[in-house]
Amino acid sequence: WVWDVNDFHGAPIGRGYRTALGHGTFLEYIETRDAPVSSWLIARDSTPGETIWEKRVSLHDSLADIIIGPERVHVVGVSGLYNERCDCWTNQFYVACLDVASGALLWRDKRGGLGGDEEARRAILTGRRLLVDGFDKQLRVYDAISGDLVEEIYDLTLRGRSVAIATEGGRFYALGEE
């Protein structure tokens, strides 16, 4: 082993959810076994394994995908939203962009939740475009630098699960199941 980490702030790492590697940075989304359990997004220098920055992930959020670019980290997933009217929780489509060197939040977008659950599943960074697909065959295209929503494909008549997305030559492809 070049480096090995099995605890965080003195608490054992209970579960590892996601990792990403790129541009000399190793990112990990983990849960610790402290009381209460907490979740973290941790950036490490990929060679010595030293922590560059860390961000606590809200108890009501879950990250589904991590994309590392030379200057930015994009994370997508779901953010829990409490609805007082029905005394229940719903899910919001969650996309955020962080500075790769410092972890500073550059932009964030949360959509949906009150009218029905939404959930971001996967992301692809292609040039300046960040393609993000959601659970119910939805696709949102963001300007990866500014966070502006460039395009949105979301047809409420379509039901089923998004399975995968791909891009090539300026086109995107989506695979879903009914």
C-alpha positions in Angstrom: 0.0 0.0 0.0 1.2 3.5 -0.8 -1.2 4.9 1.8 -4.1 3.6 3.8 -6.8 5.4 5.8 -9.3 3.6 7.9 -10.5 6.3 10.3 -11.6 9.9 10.1 -11.4 12.3 13.0 -10.8 9.3 15.2 -14.0 7.5 14.2 -13.8 4.3 12.2 -15.0 4.6 8.6 -18.2 2.6 8.5 -19.1 2.7 4.9 -17.7 4.0 1.7 -20.2 5.1 -0.9 -18.5 6.8 -3.8 -14.9 7.6 -5.0 -13.5 9.5 -7.8 -9.9 10.1 -9.0 -8.5 12.7 -11.3 -6.1 15.5 -11.7 -4.0 14.4 -8.7 -7.1 14.4 -6.4 -8.8 11.4 -4.8 -12.3 12.1 -3.6 -14.2 9.8 -1.2 -17.8 10.0 0.1 -17.9 8.1 3.3 -19.9 7.5 6.5 -18.2 7.3 9.9 -19.4 5.1 12.8 -19.3 7.9 15.3 -22.4 8.8 17.3 -24.4 10.2 15.6 -23.3 8.7 12.3 -22.0 11.4 9.9 -21.2 11.5 6.2 -18.2 13.3 4.6 -16.9 14.3 1.2 -13.1 14.2 1.6 -10.5 15.3 -1.0 -7.0 13.8 -0.7 -3.8 14.3 -2.6 -3.7 11.1 -4.6 0.0 10.4 -4.0 0.6 10.9 -0.3 -3.0 10.6 0.7 -3.0 13.8 2.8 -6.3 15.5 3.3 -6.7 18.6 1.2 -10.2 19.5 2.4 -13.3 18.0 3.9 -17.0 18.8 3.7 -19.7 17.4 6.0 -22.6 16.1 3.9 -26.0 16.8 5.4 -27.8 14.0 7.1 -30.7 14.6 4.6 -28.5 14.5 1.5 -27.0 11.6 -0.5 -24.4 11.8 -3.3 -24.9 9.5 -6.3 -22.0 10.5 -8.5 -18.8 12.6 -8.4 -17.0 14.1 -11.3 -13.5 15.7 -10.9 -12.2 18.2 -13.4 -9.0 20.2 -13.3 -10.5 23.1 -11.3 -14.0 21.9 -10.2 -15.7 19.0 -8.6 -19.3 18.3 -9.5 -21.5 16.2 -7.2 -25.0 15.0 -7.9 -27.6 13.2 -5.9 -30.6 13.8 -3.7 -31.4 16.4 -1.0 -34.1 15.7 1.5 -36.8 18.4 1.9 -39.2 18.4 4.8 -42.8 19.3 3.9 -44.6 20.7 6.9 -48.0 20.5 5.2 -48.0 16.7 5.0 -45.4 16.1 7.8 -43.3 14.1 5.4 -40.0 14.2 3.5 -39.5 14.4 -0.2 -36.5 14.3 -2.4 -34.9 17.1 -4.5 -32.7 16.8 -7.5 -29.3 18.0 -6.2 -26.3 19.3 -8.2 -23.4 21.2 -6.7 -20.0 22.5 -7.9 -17.0 22.8 -5.6 -13.5 24.3 -6.0 -11.2 21.3 -6.4 -8.4 23.0 -4.4 -10.3 24.4 -1.5 -13.7 22.6 -1.4 -15.5 26.0 -1.5 -19.0 25.9 -2.9 -19.1 27.6 -6.3 -22.8 26.9 -7.2 -25.6 24.6 -6.2 -29.0 23.7 -7.7 -31.9 21.9 -6.0 -35.1 21.2 -7.9 -38.4 19.5 -7.3 -39.4 17.8 -4.1 -42.7 19.3 -3.1 -44.6 18.2 -6.2 -43.0 14.8 -6.2 -39.7 13.1 -5.6 -36.8 13.9 -7.9 -33.3 12.4 -7.8 -30.1 13.0 -9.7 -28.4 9.7 -10.5 -25.4 10.2 -12.9 -23.4 13.0 -14.4 -21.1 13.4 -17.4 -18.8 16.4 -18.0 -18.3 17.2 -21.6 -16.5 20.4 -22.3 -18.4 23.1 -20.5 -21.6 21.1 -20.3 -22.6 19.0 -17.3 -25.2 16.4 -18.2 -27.1 15.0 -15.3 -29.8 12.4 -15.5 -32.5 11.7 -13.0 -34.5 8.8 -11.7 -37.6 9.3 -13.8 -36.0 9.7 -17.3 -35.1 13.3 -16.8 -32.1 15.1 -18.1 -30.8 18.5 -17.1 -27.8 20.1 -18.9 -25.9 22.7 -16.9 -23.2 25.2 -17.8 -20.5 23.5 -15.7 -18.8 26.8 -14.8 -21.7 29.1 -14.0 -24.3 26.6 -13.0 -26.9 28.0 -15.4 -29.5 25.4 -16.5 -29.0 25.2 -20.3 -31.6 22.6 -21.2 -34.1 20.4 -19.4 -35.9 17.3 -20.7 -38.5 16.2 -18.3 -41.7 14.6 -19.6 -44.2 13.8 -16.8 -45.9 11.3 -19.1 -42.8 9.1 -19.1 -42.3 6.7 -16.2 -39.5 4.3 -15.6 -36.0 4.4 -14.4 -33.0 6.0 -16.1 -30.3 3.5 -16.4 -27.3 5.2 -18.2 -26.3 8.2 -20.2 -23.4 8.7 -22.6 -22.2 11.4 -24.9 -20.2 11.6 -28.2 -19.8 14.1 -31.0 -22.1 16.7 -29.4 -25.0 14.2 -28.9 -26.2 12.6 -25.8 -27.7 9.1 -25.4 -30.0 7.9 -22.6 -31.0 4.4 -21.7 -34.1 3.8 -19.7 -36.5 1.1 -18.7 -40.2 1.2 -18.4 
